[in-house]
Amino acid sequence: MRSVRDDRMVRPTQEDEVAAAGSELIGGPAGRRALPGGWRTPVRVVVLVMIGMFALGMVQKVPCYDHGWFFGATTQYTHACYSDIPHLFTGRGFDQGLIPYLDEIPRSMGDMDYLEYPVLTGAFMEVAALLTPGGGAQHRAQLYWFVNSGMLLVCAVVIAFCVSRTHRRRPWDGLLVALAPAFALTATINWDLFAVALTSVALLAWSRGRTGTAGVFIGLAAAAKLYPVLLLWPLFLLCWRAGRWREFRTALSSAVVAWLVVNVPLMLVVDGPTAPIRAGWAKFYTFSHDRPVDYGSLWLLVSQRTGDPMDDVNTYAVVLMVLGSLAIGALCLYAPRRPRLAQLVFLEIALFVVTNKVYSPQYVLWLIPLAVLARPRWRDFLIWQTCEVLYFLGIWSHLAYTGDGDKHQGLPQDGYQLALVLHLLGTLYLCALVVRDVLRPDRDVIRRDGSDDPSGGPFDRAPDIRVLGRARPREWQDERPETLRVQWGSGSGGTV
């Protein structure tokens, strides 16, 4: 006998009760006689749904597009339609043709002397500025948001495509990303979708065994936002357990080279003896280091409840991040079965989100694709999304309360703290479920059908080499109770 890999597509409506109940809106779950094919392939449907939800997210910003971004300090908060994009178009000199990192921003435009974003994000912003037509100041800011939204829509489509393709047998899981309410609400607040798209491409490339390509996109993503560099820690842990050092060296070297190619030109060029461009390049890192405790973070809650200004928050955050990463390492090496890559990546990025000294509402975009790959269960995903949507509404309502003088129309501090706690609890709830799946592989949705690590690339079906504790090195084997096997016999074929 020999095992045969079951490549049949997994239909969520047949294994997820929430997905089955929701499908009643469009006719009910797919029947056993449903035929695949035609133009309505899963990836196409997911992409179309993503485009539709992205458009709804843009419509939600209409009150700000017409008025809130330009008139009235709190309208953009009371309508929960705030976006950094039009404000930074003028606040960072894009409307005047200033070049990021090269041209110093005049003091009259704000308190930033250089753009405080990583290099690739700055390039993204500059390309959008070059594509923005001329006109009046307000009209140009509106068009700049539109141009950026079009470019971010491309990023959203890339994310939906990559998530649908990463797990070959589960393309319909991409609907979780496309239908995520927090995705639509926060997609055009900032430029985070660009880094999320690059990270999604990296995970898709790794799942196909293209470790060098994955490393390149990790490096590019880290040049657009800081958090993707954290993917290297789960890769290191899993390569250690599986003994796949060659793949890790390839990914690491590719990531470093890609990051250096993008950053070195701005790090080393000097514009005169008193104005080194190096200062413009380093602004993101100095700003991130010097930034105080801000909205959305655990540390803000502690500071408000205790009255401590948390001057040493960088130390606290780094220590907690290191300890949490070591705990994830122990989980990886002590688990009875090697964790899936998506599980460890989600836990690492969620740890960074929880321990960071700021949590902007759009940071949820970092986690949505990873949460879908780590645990594609509609009930748990929607519970988490509900917490994030409540926080999204809570932060803007609180800013309206603090920014409208004596009117105080909005959410006071106690109400905002409740929304913040819900955000933290929702994220930790999903983390707890992922940890349980690691410790109890039989509860893992992905592995329930006999799969190992479909997003793991070189890790998929690889034997364990190094483990700790009571775990033992083992060869991969299909552990389904009803393993599909083919018995070859004599004659014209065999029996299944």
Residue pairs with C-beta under 8 A, 6 or more apart in sequence:
1 485
1 486
1 487
1 488
2 485
2 486
2 488
3 478
3 483
3 484
3 485
4 484
4 485
4 486
6 169
6 449
6 450
6 484
7 168
7 169
8 169
9 36
9 42
9 169
9 170
9 171
9 172
10 169
10 170
10 172
10 449
11 29
11 30
11 172
12 19
12 20
12 172
12 173
12 175
12 376
12 378
13 19
13 20
13 23
13 28
13 29
13 30
14 20
14 29
14 30
15 445
15 448
16 377
16 378
16 379
17 379
18 377
18 378
18 379
18 382
19 29
19 378
20 28
20 29
22 378
23 29
23 30
41 171
42 164
42 171
42 172
42 174
43 161
43 164
43 165
43 171
43 174
45 175
46 160
46 161
46 163
46 164
46 171
46 172
46 174
46 175
46 177
46 178
47 157
47 160
47 161
47 164
47 178
49 160
49 175
49 178
49 179
50 156
50 157
50 159
50 160
50 174
50 177
50 178
51 153
51 156
51 157
53 178
53 179
53 180
53 183
53 184
54 152
54 153
54 156
54 184
54 187
56 184
57 183
57 184
57 185
57 186
57 187
57 188
58 149
58 188
60 80
60 81
60 184
60 185
61 81
61 83
61 145
61 188
62 81
63 75
63 76
63 79
63 81
64 75
64 76
64 79
64 81
64 82
64 83
65 81
65 142
65 145
67 75
68 75
68 76
68 79
68 81
68 82
69 76
69 83
69 86
69 87
69 141
69 145
70 86
70 138
70 141
73 403
73 404
74 399
74 400
74 403
74 404
74 409
74 410
76 82
76 83
76 396
77 396
77 397
77 399
77 400
77 403
77 410
78 396
78 397
78 400
78 409
78 410
80 185
80 392
80 393
80 396
80 397
82 189
82 396
82 399
83 145
83 188
83 189
83 190
84 189
84 190
85 144
85 145
85 148
85 149
85 188
85 189
85 190
85 191
86 141
86 142
86 144
86 145
88 94
88 125
89 95
89 129
89 132
89 140
89 141
89 144
89 145
90 109
90 137
90 141
91 109
91 110
91 112
92 98
92 100
92 105
92 109
92 110
92 112
92 115
92 125
93 103
93 105
93 106
93 109
94 125
94 126
94 129
94 132
94 144
95 129
95 137
95 140
95 141
95 144
97 129
98 105
99 126
100 114
100 115
100 117
100 122
100 123
100 125
100 126
100 280
101 114
101 115
101 119
101 122
101 266
101 277
101 280
101 281
101 283
102 271
102 277
102 280
104 113
104 114
104 275
104 280
105 112
105 113
105 114
105 115
107 113
112 283
112 287
113 279
113 283
114 279
114 280
114 283
115 122
115 125
115 280
115 283
115 284
116 283
116 284
116 287
117 125
117 191
117 284
118 222
118 223
118 224
118 225
118 226
118 284
119 223
119 224
119 262
119 263
119 266
119 281
120 194
120 195
120 220
120 223
120 224
120 262
121 191
121 194
121 195
121 224
121 225
124 151
124 191
124 194
124 224
125 148
125 191
127 151
128 144
128 147
128 148
128 151
129 144
131 147
132 140
132 143
132 144
132 147
133 140
133 143
134 140
135 143
145 188
148 188
148 191
149 188
151 194
152 187
152 188
152 191
152 193
152 194
154 197
155 193
155 194
155 196
155 197
156 183
156 187
156 193
156 197
158 197
158 200
158 201
159 177
159 193
159 196
159 197
159 200
159 369
160 174
160 177
160 178
161 174
162 197
162 200
162 201
162 203
162 204
162 369
163 173
163 174
163 177
163 200
163 369
163 372
163 373
164 171
164 172
164 173
164 174
165 171
165 204
166 200
166 203
166 204
166 207
166 342
166 373
166 454
166 455
167 173
167 207
167 373
167 446
167 454
167 455
168 454
169 449
169 451
169 454
170 376
170 446
170 454
173 372
173 373
173 376
174 372
176 368
176 371
176 372
176 376
176 378
176 381
177 183
177 368
177 369
177 372
180 368
180 381
180 385
181 385
181 389
182 364
182 365
182 368
182 385
182 388
182 389
182 392
183 364
183 365
183 368
185 361
185 389
185 392
186 192
186 361
186 362
186 364
186 365
186 392
187 193
187 362
187 365
189 360
189 361
189 362
190 360
190 362
191 224
192 225
192 362
192 363
192 365
192 366
193 365
194 224
194 225
195 221
195 224
195 225
195 227
195 228
195 366
196 365
196 366
196 369
198 217
198 220
198 221
198 224
198 228
199 217
199 218
199 221
199 228
199 231
199 366
199 369
200 369
201 217
202 213
202 214
202 215
202 216
202 217
202 218
202 221
202 228
202 231
203 214
203 231
203 341
203 342
203 345
203 369
203 373
203 455
205 211
205 213
205 214
205 217
206 214
206 235
206 251
206 341
206 455
206 456
206 457
207 454
207 455
207 456
207 457
208 457
209 457
209 458
210 457
211 247
211 250
211 251
211 254
211 457
211 458
212 250
212 251
212 254
213 254
214 251
214 254
214 457
215 250
215 251
215 252
215 253
215 254
215 255
215 258
216 254
216 255
216 257
216 258
217 258
218 228
218 229
218 231
218 232
218 251
218 254
218 255
218 258
219 254
219 255
219 256
219 257
219 258
219 259
219 260
219 262
220 258
220 259
220 262
221 228
222 228
222 229
222 255
222 259
223 258
223 259
223 262
223 263
225 366
226 288
227 349
227 352
227 366
229 255
230 345
230 348
230 349
230 352
231 345
231 348
232 251
232 252
232 255
233 325
233 328
233 329
233 348
234 328
234 332
234 341
234 344
234 345
234 347
234 348
235 248
235 251
235 252
235 341
236 248
237 328
237 329
237 332
237 333
237 344
238 244
238 332
238 338
238 339
238 341
238 344
238 456
238 459
239 245
239 247
239 248
240 333
240 466
241 332
241 333
241 338
241 464
241 465
241 466
241 467
242 338
242 458
242 459
242 462
242 463
242 464
242 465
243 465
243 466
244 458
244 459
244 462
247 457
247 458
263 281
266 277
266 278
266 280
266 281
267 278
267 281
267 282
268 278
269 277
269 278
270 276
270 277
270 278
271 277
289 314
291 357
291 358
292 309
292 310
292 313
292 357
293 299
293 300
293 303
293 309
293 310
293 313
293 357
293 358
294 300
294 357
294 358
294 359
295 358
295 359
295 360
295 395
296 358
296 359
296 360
296 361
296 363
296 391
296 395
296 420
296 423
297 356
297 357
297 358
297 359
298 354
298 355
298 424
299 310
299 313
299 316
299 317
299 357
300 420
301 417
301 420
301 421
301 424
302 308
302 310
303 309
303 310
304 413
304 417
305 417
310 316
310 357
313 357
314 357
317 355
317 356
317 357
320 355
321 351
321 352
321 355
324 351
324 355
325 348
325 351
328 344
328 347
328 348
328 351
330 468
331 339
331 344
331 347
331 435
331 438
331 439
332 338
332 339
332 344
333 466
333 467
333 468
333 469
333 471
334 467
334 468
334 469
334 470
334 471
335 438
335 439
335 471
336 439
336 441
336 470
336 471
337 441
337 471
337 474
338 453
338 459
338 462
338 464
339 438
340 374
340 444
340 446
340 447
340 452
340 453
340 455
340 456
340 459
341 453
341 455
341 456
341 457
341 459
342 370
342 373
342 374
342 455
343 374
343 375
343 434
343 437
343 438
345 370
345 373
345 374
346 367
346 370
346 371
346 373
346 374
346 375
346 430
346 431
346 434
347 374
347 431
347 434
347 435
349 366
349 367
349 370
350 367
350 370
350 427
350 430
350 431
351 431
353 359
353 363
353 366
353 367
353 427
354 424
354 427
354 428
359 423
361 391
361 392
361 395
364 388
367 427
371 381
371 384
371 430
372 381
373 455
374 434
374 437
375 381
375 430
375 433
375 434
375 437
375 445
376 445
376 446
377 433
377 445
380 429
380 430
380 433
381 430
383 426
383 429
384 426
384 427
384 429
384 430
386 426
387 422
387 423
387 425
387 426
387 427
387 429
388 423
388 426
390 419
390 422
390 423
391 419
391 420
391 422
391 423
393 419
394 411
394 415
394 416
394 418
394 419
394 420
394 422
395 416
395 419
397 410
397 411
397 415
397 416
398 410
398 411
398 412
398 413
398 415
398 416
398 419
399 410
400 409
400 410
400 411
401 408
401 409
401 410
401 411
401 412
401 416
402 410
404 410
411 419
436 443
437 443
437 444
437 445
438 444
441 447
442 448
446 453
446 454
448 480
449 480
450 478
450 479
450 480
450 483
450 484
452 459
452 460
452 461
452 476
453 459
453 460
453 461
454 460
456 462
461 476
462 476
463 473
463 474
463 475
463 476
464 471
464 472
464 473
464 474
465 473
466 473
467 473
484 496
485 496
486 494
486 496
487 494
487 495
487 496
488 494
489 495
